[in-house]
């Protein structure tokens, strides 16, 4: 065992806008000589690799100042090799093979809009985690009527994603439009009907040279954020 050693962990994650990046966490073996790796980042890729590296950053300057290069270089090389990687795959909660999903989009006046920018973004990014969706265009905004339509069209479905998002503010700032959208999504069990997960309110903002460009991008960002939250629940242990 090595006591009170600092260890850096690195892994790939995906942010709420669907972009991958490398995240880092630091741990300490404390007086026990070990630590538990808990990835607090909800964007941790559902399958990947975690690399652990001993942090010698405090020691290197002292060694450099006190050792000749012929003695220092082999030690630095050994330090660089103090790393190990582990592959992992997160387990998903039990869900249908295909998850029916609907996210309705509304104008600032409350008018239901055609199109599925938010839903398409949501489904695309959920698919990156291996979860297939069936995109639904529902004819009603009433929950009971929506559930009835889903049960009629997909009698074998046991869960569904239902959400709404609307334009909250739209403003022209100099040469660009800035649009803020707001809404929420929820995961339901259908038999009996109950909410399993509720994202609560989600806001997304985007800008563009036209109002439509800004609005559509805001809807897409809403879908990405919604997937980030729902996905974190689906793969939570």
ZIRALIN-V763146 format. One record per residue. N is the residue number from 1. NEAR is the number of other C-alpha atoms within 8 Angstrom. Layout:
BEGIN
n = <N N>
near = <NEAR NEAR>
END
This chain:
BEGIN
n = <1 2 3 4 5 6 7 8 9 10 11 12 13 14 15 16 17 18 19 20 21 22 23 24 25 26 27 28 29 30 31 32 33 34 35 36 37 38 39 40 41 42 43 44 45 46 47 48 49 50 51 52 53 54 55 56 57 58 59 60 61 62 63 64 65 66 67 68 69 70 71 72 73 74 75 76 77 78 79 80 81 82 83 84 85 86 87 88 89 90 91 92 93 94 95 96 97 98 99 100 101 102 103 104 105 106 107 108 109 110 111 112 113 114 115 116 117 118 119 120 121 122 123 124 125 126 127 128 129 130 131 132 133 134 135 136 137 138 139 140 141 142 143 144 145 146 147 148 149 150 151 152 153 154 155 156 157 158 159 160 161 162 163 164 165 166 167 168 169 170 171 172 173 174 175 176 177 178 179 180 181 182 183 184 185 186 187 188 189 190 191 192 193 194 195 196 197 198 199 200 201 202 203 204 205 206 207 208 209 210 211 212 213 214 215 216 217 218 219 220 221 222 223 224 225 226 227 228 229 230 231 232 233 234 235 236 237>
near = <4 7 10 9 11 11 12 12 12 11 12 13 12 12 10 10 8 9 7 8 8 8 8 8 7 8 10 10 14 10 6 7 11 10 9 4 5 4 6 4 6 7 10 10 9 8 8 10 10 12 11 11 10 11 9 8 6 7 7 9 8 8 9 10 6 6 8 7 7 6 8 11 8 8 8 9 8 8 9 7 6 8 9 7 8 7 8 8 7 7 6 8 8 4 6 8 6 8 14 12 12 12 13 12 14 13 10 9 5 7 7 8 8 5 5 9 11 14 14 11 12 13 12 8 11 13 10 7 8 6 10 10 11 8 10 7 6 8 5 7 7 6 7 6 9 12 9 8 9 10 10 7 6 7 7 5 12 8 12 12 13 11 11 11 14 12 13 9 8 10 7 8 7 4 6 10 14 14 16 14 16 13 12 13 13 12 13 13 12 11 6 5 7 8 9 8 9 9 11 7 7 11 9 11 10 12 13 11 9 8 11 7 10 15 14 9 11 15 14 14 14 15 14 15 11 13 13 13 9 11 9 10 8 8 11 7 5>
END
